[in-house]
Amino acid sequence: MQFSYKQTIDYSVVVPVYNGEATIGELFARIHKVFDSLKQTFEVIFVEDCGTDNSWQVIALLKSKYPKQVVGIKLLKNFGQHNATLCGCHFARGQHIITIDDDLQIPPEEIPKLIDAQQQTLADVVYGVYPVKKHSIIRRLGSAIVRKTFKLGAGTRNEGSSFRLIDHAIIAKIVMHTQNFIYIDEVLQWYTNQIVAVAVMHEARKKGQSGYPLLKLVLFTLDLIINYTAIPLRMMTYGGLLFSVVFFCVGLYYIYDKIVSDTQLGFTSLITAIFFTTGIILFCLGIIGEYMRRIYMGQNQRPQYAIRKILQ
């Protein structure tokens, strides 16, 4: 999809929605109140990521009541939070784009903190970070693993969150990406280092359940590792070097032992060495195969998202 950007309003708020029927009405009302107090023009773009509740009906109702402030996009299937957010950014008309979750764990009343920080620093990206997180233990553990992974594997910081303010010029570059899986927080750092963070409140979930259960968190983390770091390839390189040294030393030991004492090499030790090295080879081939699969998927140009309906 071509990105035709027209700056006609001050702020676009992009909300990826997944089973948010119970919260998005209140979310919009509070966002509306915030921008009324700021005297800034705005729009809220709800991207319904093919959940199982009546979120789309709520979005359609909001659109009928607030036709100038609400845009509704319904996807054909579930593409994930980051792809849904990217979809909303394609249609954003604001000079700045703000992204926020649909679960009200981030109070919309914190939006002015992002705006103030951007105006004071002229940063391209402003993150709202949480000194105290109210996520579940599993979610906090998953987030910590992702941050550590990127710090070690990609050489970039990853202290962001899904609550962010992004300049339109950066958004215009990001939406041109065509890879199937996109991790917005990493891609942002490809284009700018003018990134600041401001502390915001983070409240406990009052309604619904997290869209990131344990299995989904694990798969998401694996996607990040494969697509945005070289950790698996480095594991193969360093592991290969390590085992080469180990096996070389073991080989020298057996040669020495054979010469000095004429000891016969036992069947158990031989078959164990064969199985061990075969396992390492198959593991490395599996990693290479996964990278080849990703390349093949990229060549097939799988869509980042597909839209069923737009209320614009």
N, C-alpha and C positions, 0 to 999 in steps of 0.2 A: 504493500500500500504506500502510495506517495504521501509525503507529509506536507500538507499545505498549511502553513502557519500564519494565522492572522491575529495579531495582538489587538483585541477589542475590549478586553476587560483587565482588571488588575490581577486577580488571582483565580486560578482553577484548582479546585480540590478534587483529587482523584481518590475514589474509594473502591477497592476491590471487595466484592461482596460474596460471601459464601455462607449460606444459612444464617443470614443476618436479619431475618424478618422481625425479630423482637427488638432490634436496636436501631435500625437505620432511620426510622421516623424520628426518634429522639435525637439521633446524631445530626440529621439535617436541621432540625429546629435549633439546636445549640450552635451549629455552624452559622446559620442565618443570623442569629442574635449577635455572634461575635463580629461578623463583618458589618452589620448595621451599626454597631458601636464604633467600629473603626472608620465608618463612612467610606468603605472601599467596595468597588463592584466585584462580583464573584460569580462563579458557577460551581456546581457540585456534579461531578461525573461519576455515576454509579455503574460499575462493571460487574454484572451478575455472572459469577463463574460456575454456572450450571450446578447450583446446590439442589437440595431435596425439599426445601420448604417453599413458602410463598413470597420470597423476597422480591421477585419480579413484579408481582401484583402491587406490593407496597411502593416500589419504584414508579410504576405506572401511575399510581394514585398521587404521588408527590409531583410527578410531571404535570398532571392535570391541574394541580393547585398552584404550582410555581413553574410555569412554562419557560420563563426566561432564566431561571436559576438552576434548573435540573436537566441533566442529560442522562438518559438511560441506555445502557448497552447490554444486551444479553448474548452470551457466547453459546456456541453450539455444543460444547463439551467442557469439561473441567480442564483448564490449561495451567492452573497454578497461580499463586499470588503475584509473582513477579511478572509473568506474561499478561495477566489481567491488568496489572498496573500500567504496563507498557501500552496496552491497548487504549486505556483511558488517556494516556499522554498523547497519543496520536490525534485525539479530538480536542485537546485542551487549547483554549484561546487566550489564556491569561499570560500576563508578562512574567509571572512566576507560577510554578506548579507546586502544590502542597499535596503530599500523599499521607493518608491516615487509614488505619484499620477500621473495620465496621463494628468492632465489639465494645467500643466505649471504654476500653482500658486506658486509652490516652484521652483525657478530657479535651474536647475541642477548644475549651477556654485557654489552652496552652498555645494555641496558634499565634497569638500576638508575640510570644517570646521568640518564635522563629522569625517573624517579620522584623521585630526590633533588632535582633542579632544581624540579620542580613543588611538592614539599613545602616547599622553602625560599622560593619566590617566590609560591606560590599562583596561578601563572599558569593561564590557561585552555588554553593551547596551549604545548607544549614541543617544539621541533624538535631533532633530532640532525643537526648539520651536519658536513661533512667538510673538515678543513683540507687533507688530501691525498686527492684522488679517484683511484680506480683504474679508472674507466670508460675506454672506448676514446676516442680523439681525437674521433671523430664524436659520441659521446654527450656529451662535455664541451662541445664546440662548440655542440651543440643546447641544452644546459642554459644556457649563457652567453647565447645569443640570447633564450631565453625570459625570463631574468632582466632583461636589458636592455630587452626589449619592454615588460614590465610596469612597469619603472621610468619609462620615457618615456611610455608610452601610457595606463596605468591610474593612475599616480600612487601606486602602492602598492609596498611592498618585496616581493621574492620571493626570500628567501634560505633558503627552507625545503628540505625533502626529503620523501621518502616514509616516512621514519622519524620518527614523531611520536607524542606523547601528547596526547589531547584530552579535555577535561572532558565528562561526559555531557550537561550542560546545553547545550553548544554543538552536540554531535552531534544532540541532539533537534531543534534548529532546522535543521540542514543537511539531514537526511534528509527534511524536508518539501518541499524543492525538487523541482520537477517537470520542469525543462527536461531535454531529452534529453542534452545534453552538459554535464557539470559538472566544473569544475576546483577540486578541494577546497581547495588552498592559497590561491586567490583568495577563495573564498567564506568561508573562515575569517576573513579580515580584514574582511568585512562585518559581523561580529557581535562582534568583540572586538579590542582592541589590547593585551590582556594576553598577549603572545606573547614568549617568550624562546627562546634557542637555546643549546645546549651542544655542545661539540666531541666527536665520537665517531670511532672507528676506521672505516676503509673499506678493505676487503680486495679483492684482485683476484679476478675470477670464476674459480672452480676447475672448475666443471662447466657444460655447456650454453652457450647463446648468448643474447645480449641480446634481449629482446622488443621493442627499439626500433631496427630497422635504419634506414638513412638515409631512405628514402622515408616510413616511418611517423613519423619525427621531423619531417620537413617538413610532412606533413599535420596532425600534432598541433599544431605551431606555428601553422599557418594557422588551425586551429580556434580556438586561443586568441586570436589577433589579432581574428578576426571576432566571437567571442562575448563577449569580456571587455575589449576596448579599442575606442577610437574612432579608431585610427590610420588605417584606410582613408578614413574620412569626413574626417578632418583633412587627409589628403593631397589629397583632392578640393578642399577649401576653399582651402587654402594654394596648391595648384597652380593652381587657377582664378584666384586673385588675381594670382599671379605672371605667368601667361601673359596675363592681361588687360592688365596693365601693359606687358608686352613687346610684345604685338600693337598696343596703342595707340601706343606709341613708334614701332614700325615703320610703322604707318599714317601717323603724322605725317611721318615721314621721306619716304615715297613721295609724299605730298601736296606737301610742300615741293619735292621733286625734280621733280615734274611741273610745278609752277608756275614754278620757276626755270629748268629746262633743257628742259622738255617731253620728258622721257625716257619711252619706251614701256615699260610693264611687261612683262617677258618671260614666255613661257608656262611655262618651267621653274620660275621662282620662284613663279608663281601656283599651279601644280599641286602643288608641294611644300608650300606653305602649306595648301592644301586637305587633302591627305593627312595632314599633321601634326595639324591641328585635328580632323579626323575620327577619327584614332587616339586622341586624348585623350578625345573625347566617348564613343567606344565603350568605352574603358577605364573611364571613370567609370560608364557604364551597366552594365558588368559588375559593378562593386562594388555598385551599388544593387541589381542583380538577385540577387547573393549574399545580401545582407541580407534581401531579400524572400523568398528561398528559405528562409532560417533562420526567418523569422516564420511562413511557411506550415507548415514542419515542426513548429514549436511549437504551432500551432493544431491540427495533426493528432494531437498528444499521443503522439508516438512514445515507447515505453517507455525508461526508463533502463537497464533490464535485464529479463530474463525467466528464470525459474527452471525448470529441468527436474526437479530432485530435491533434497530436503533430508534430511540425516542429522542430526537434532537430539536 
